[in-house]
Every structure is written in structure tokens, then in C-alpha cells.
Amino acid sequence: MIVSRSARDYGGWDRLARSHPVYLSAGWLDFVDNDGVADGLYLIGAVDGSPRVALSAHRTNARCHPRYLPARVFHGAPSAMLTFGGRSGYLSGVLAEPGLSGIDVTAELAALMQAATDRLRAESWWWPYLPVDSAVQVAKTARHTGASGQAHLVAADYVIDVCGSTMDDHIAALATRGRRQNFRYEARAFDASSLVIRQVDIEESATELAALIVNVATKYGNNRTVPGMTQYLRSHAQYLGQHAVCFACFDNDTVIACAIALRWGDTLYSRAVGFDYPRLHGVGEYAQLSVHQNLRHCYEHGIRTLHLGLTAGQAKCSRGAYARPLWAITSRSVPARSLIDSIAAITADMSTSEATTFTERVRRDHERITAELRP
């Protein structure tokens, strides 16, 4: 077993992470740990120097984001629970060598989890933001360790599977005539304006972009500063520059909007948008920066999936995304809302058909996961 304070200390980490979300990559994990907020540990099970299974573990505290604090997510869970699978990004998974048998993954992952809890002196753990297949594997491992695990629906993220080879193919695949018409209208309205979108370098434009992103944060009640966001973006460029994609929307020579994404494998992960609200032209700048431009980039570069994150679900679904349940597995019972209430909170702004589809998917996933947790 290899144990380190940084995922980058072992060159084999990204061999396991390359087919998983960017939020499990060494670059992202080091970028997040750069803030010095939480105590992190990285463990790799290897045979003859070849990595087989890897695990990140963090002892979080009140300075971490509330969505990564079990006591906030579950309103009364132990605050000292160890966090597996990363502490930022809202998407996780199990890092294992492709082709490794399920039995071997379970045994080796259990050993890493036990080593992490021992070294970080934790009595319990949770692993949040797991798609169903990874949640099933974590549930198997929890049972293998003897933990009285629970499964909790904690969020939904929104994903577009890029179909065909052009934007016309995407439009044709939209679910209703109204959505197809609206998508075309948004494209025409923006094209008829004087605005232009160009790709820019994050580090070179950090201060300009930071001000736009802070505007959005302030609008939604998040306390951010331009100097702090500028430093964040420069660190982003330092750790993730080779994967970063940044679009700026220009009104003549002035940047009035931006969008930042990360490419990892065959997926583009949307990270942030920013706007100078008084200067917007009212020609669907949000739709252009958050969906249209990212999709064009996917088609131009052969990227097959566009990941749009957790929020603004209906706006994303109306432009071709679908909602995917994300789960947390806990090693012990914690107070949590019921599955029905969790579904209701997530589907509140969905259309009836999308809410029905999501609910059915949740119930199937929940049955699969809980079957693995039973003794």
C-alpha cells in the first residue's frame, strides 16, 4: 500500500482516474487541497508498482463547503465522519483498474478504507456524490467491512450525451417541438447580435473573469471577492491549465460574460459562468455560455459528454440534459430525510415527465444499492 499527502506524489494515480470524473484526477485533488483547509490522505493499492485501487480521504471541518459537511447535509450526523472520494466537485467514483474483478476491488478498497480511518483516527465515514454503479461498489465494500451502511439520495446532476456529429443532430434529438424551436431561436437571437464569443486564457484574463463570476455569486447570496476569485482562477490555471477551456463573450473589446469548463477524457465539465449584468444585451447570453458554446466545443473536438453540474435543472433539461441521481453511502445510521422527500426536493422544478422518469430511476438505483448493504 502506498500512502501520500498528495495524489500527484504517485504517478499512477491518473492511470486509474482517466476514465472517471475530472474531480478524481490528481490535478483537481491537488488544486482543492491547495487551500490548506482539510487534512487529506491518498492511498493506493498496487501490485509490483502497478496501481489497482486508489482512495482519497479527508477529515473536513467547518471551513469546508457545507455540501461536504455530513453534519450539514444530514442535520445532525457526526461532524467527525471521514469524507471519502474528494471534498469538492459534487461528483465522485471508485478508482479501480479496469478489468479488476469485483471481489478484488471490494477487498482492496476495504483495506484502503480501513487504513484511512486508522491513520486519520475516524470512527465513521461517508462517501458522497456517487453515481449508481460506484454507489453499488461502495455499498458492497461497506458490507464487507462490517459497517451498518446506509444509502442516501443527496443530489442530482445534469448531463448531455452528445449525439451525432453536429448541433443539428442535438436539436433534432430534443424531446419536444417547443424545445427544438426554442433552441433554434436562442441561437438565431445571439447570432443576430453584435456579441462575439472567443476562447481565452484563464490566467491571462483572471482578474477580468473573476469580477464576472463574483457578480453571479453575489446575485445568489454567496460571499466572494474579486481578489479571492482572481487567486482561485490563477491556482486553477496552475493545477488544471492543460484541461481548462474558457470562453469569453465580447461586446466590442469588453468582456461581458464568460464560462469556464474542464476537459477530461471524453467529457467536458462545466465549472462556472460569469456576467456583467448591466451590459448584457438580453439575447440569451446565459444559454449561449452555459450550453450552446460548450456543445459546439464538444462537437468540434469529438467530446461525447457534457456535464452541467447540479443547479438550474429545468433550464438544462429544456436544452437536452437529463437528471442523474447522486448518492451518499454512510458507514453508520444518520438522521436524514426520507427518500420520498429527497426526490420531491430535487424534482420540484422539473416537468412532470422528467420528474416521473427521475423518480423511477431513483427507485431502481435505491433497490440496487440497498440490496448490497443487507447482511
ChimeraX attribute file (.defattr): number of C-alpha atoms within 10 A of each C-alpha:
attribute: neighborCount
match mode: 1-to-1
recipient: residues
	/A:1	15
	/A:2	14
	/A:3	20
	/A:4	14
	/A:5	15
	/A:6	17
	/A:7	27
	/A:8	16
	/A:9	13
	/A:10	16
	/A:11	10
	/A:12	18
	/A:13	24
	/A:14	20
	/A:15	17
	/A:16	19
	/A:17	22
	/A:18	16
	/A:19	18
	/A:20	20
	/A:21	22
	/A:22	25
	/A:23	23
	/A:24	29
	/A:25	24
	/A:26	24
	/A:27	22
	/A:28	20
	/A:29	24
	/A:30	17
	/A:31	17
	/A:32	21
	/A:33	20
	/A:34	13
	/A:35	11
	/A:36	8
	/A:37	15
	/A:38	18
	/A:39	13
	/A:40	25
	/A:41	19
	/A:42	24
	/A:43	25
	/A:44	26
	/A:45	20
	/A:46	16
	/A:47	10
	/A:48	5
	/A:49	11
	/A:50	13
	/A:51	22
	/A:52	23
	/A:53	26
	/A:54	30
	/A:55	24
	/A:56	26
	/A:57	26
	/A:58	23
	/A:59	23
	/A:60	21
	/A:61	17
	/A:62	13
	/A:63	9
	/A:64	15
	/A:65	12
	/A:66	12
	/A:67	17
	/A:68	22
	/A:69	26
	/A:70	26
	/A:71	18
	/A:72	15
	/A:73	15
	/A:74	16
	/A:75	14
	/A:76	12
	/A:77	18
	/A:78	18
	/A:79	17
	/A:80	17
	/A:81	25
	/A:82	26
	/A:83	24
	/A:84	25
	/A:85	25
	/A:86	26
	/A:87	29
	/A:88	18
	/A:89	19
	/A:90	20
	/A:91	24
	/A:92	26
	/A:93	25
	/A:94	24
	/A:95	28
	/A:96	26
	/A:97	18
	/A:98	11
	/A:99	8
	/A:100	11
	/A:101	10
	/A:102	13
	/A:103	12
	/A:104	13
	/A:105	24
	/A:106	21
	/A:107	15
	/A:108	21
	/A:109	28
	/A:110	19
	/A:111	16
	/A:112	23
	/A:113	22
	/A:114	13
	/A:115	15
	/A:116	24
	/A:117	20
	/A:118	11
	/A:119	11
	/A:120	15
	/A:121	13
	/A:122	15
	/A:123	13
	/A:124	17
	/A:125	27
	/A:126	22
	/A:127	26
	/A:128	30
	/A:129	29
	/A:130	26
	/A:131	20
	/A:132	22
	/A:133	14
	/A:134	18
	/A:135	29
	/A:136	24
	/A:137	20
	/A:138	30
	/A:139	30
	/A:140	24
	/A:141	25
	/A:142	25
	/A:143	18
	/A:144	16
	/A:145	18
	/A:146	11
	/A:147	18
	/A:148	15
	/A:149	24
	/A:150	19
	/A:151	25
	/A:152	23
	/A:153	25
	/A:154	24
	/A:155	23
	/A:156	26
	/A:157	22
	/A:158	21
	/A:159	22
	/A:160	22
	/A:161	15
	/A:162	22
	/A:163	17
	/A:164	13
	/A:165	13
	/A:166	14
	/A:167	18
	/A:168	12
	/A:169	12
	/A:170	20
	/A:171	20
	/A:172	14
	/A:173	15
	/A:174	18
	/A:175	13
	/A:176	12
	/A:177	11
	/A:178	10
	/A:179	18
	/A:180	19
	/A:181	12
	/A:182	15
	/A:183	20
	/A:184	13
	/A:185	14
	/A:186	16
	/A:187	17
	/A:188	13
	/A:189	13
	/A:190	18
	/A:191	12
	/A:192	9
	/A:193	12
	/A:194	10
	/A:195	19
	/A:196	14
	/A:197	17
	/A:198	12
	/A:199	13
	/A:200	15
	/A:201	14
	/A:202	24
	/A:203	17
	/A:204	12
	/A:205	16
	/A:206	20
	/A:207	18
	/A:208	18
	/A:209	29
	/A:210	26
	/A:211	22
	/A:212	22
	/A:213	24
	/A:214	24
	/A:215	19
	/A:216	18
	/A:217	17
	/A:218	12
	/A:219	10
	/A:220	9
	/A:221	8
	/A:222	11
	/A:223	9
	/A:224	16
	/A:225	15
	/A:226	18
	/A:227	14
	/A:228	12
	/A:229	19
	/A:230	22
	/A:231	15
	/A:232	18
	/A:233	23
	/A:234	19
	/A:235	17
	/A:236	20
	/A:237	19
	/A:238	14
	/A:239	19
	/A:240	21
	/A:241	17
	/A:242	12
	/A:243	17
	/A:244	19
	/A:245	22
	/A:246	22
	/A:247	23
	/A:248	26
	/A:249	24
	/A:250	16
	/A:251	17
	/A:252	10
	/A:253	9
	/A:254	12
	/A:255	22
	/A:256	24
	/A:257	27
	/A:258	29
	/A:259	26
	/A:260	24
	/A:261	21
	/A:262	20
	/A:263	20
	/A:264	20
	/A:265	16
	/A:266	17
	/A:267	23
	/A:268	26
	/A:269	25
	/A:270	21
	/A:271	17
	/A:272	17
	/A:273	24
	/A:274	24
	/A:275	25
	/A:276	17
	/A:277	14
	/A:278	8
	/A:279	12
	/A:280	16
	/A:281	14
	/A:282	12
	/A:283	18
	/A:284	15
	/A:285	23
	/A:286	18
	/A:287	18
	/A:288	22
	/A:289	25
	/A:290	22
	/A:291	23
	/A:292	18
	/A:293	17
	/A:294	25
	/A:295	23
	/A:296	14
	/A:297	15
	/A:298	22
	/A:299	19
	/A:300	12
	/A:301	10
	/A:302	12
	/A:303	20
	/A:304	18
	/A:305	20
	/A:306	24
	/A:307	21
	/A:308	24
	/A:309	20
	/A:310	19
	/A:311	13
	/A:312	13
	/A:313	22
	/A:314	19
	/A:315	15
	/A:316	21
	/A:317	20
	/A:318	19
	/A:319	20
	/A:320	22
	/A:321	22
	/A:322	20
	/A:323	25
	/A:324	17
	/A:325	23
	/A:326	24
	/A:327	27
	/A:328	22
	/A:329	27
	/A:330	26
	/A:331	23
	/A:332	18
	/A:333	14
	/A:334	17
	/A:335	12
	/A:336	16
	/A:337	15
	/A:338	11
	/A:339	17
	/A:340	12
	/A:341	12
	/A:342	15
	/A:343	21
	/A:344	14
	/A:345	12
	/A:346	22
	/A:347	20
	/A:348	12
	/A:349	14
	/A:350	19
	/A:351	13
	/A:352	11
	/A:353	9
	/A:354	16
	/A:355	18
	/A:356	13
	/A:357	13
	/A:358	21
	/A:359	19
	/A:360	12
	/A:361	15
	/A:362	22
	/A:363	15
	/A:364	12
	/A:365	21
	/A:366	20
	/A:367	12
	/A:368	16
	/A:369	25
	/A:370	18
	/A:371	13
	/A:372	19
	/A:373	22
	/A:374	12
	/A:375	9
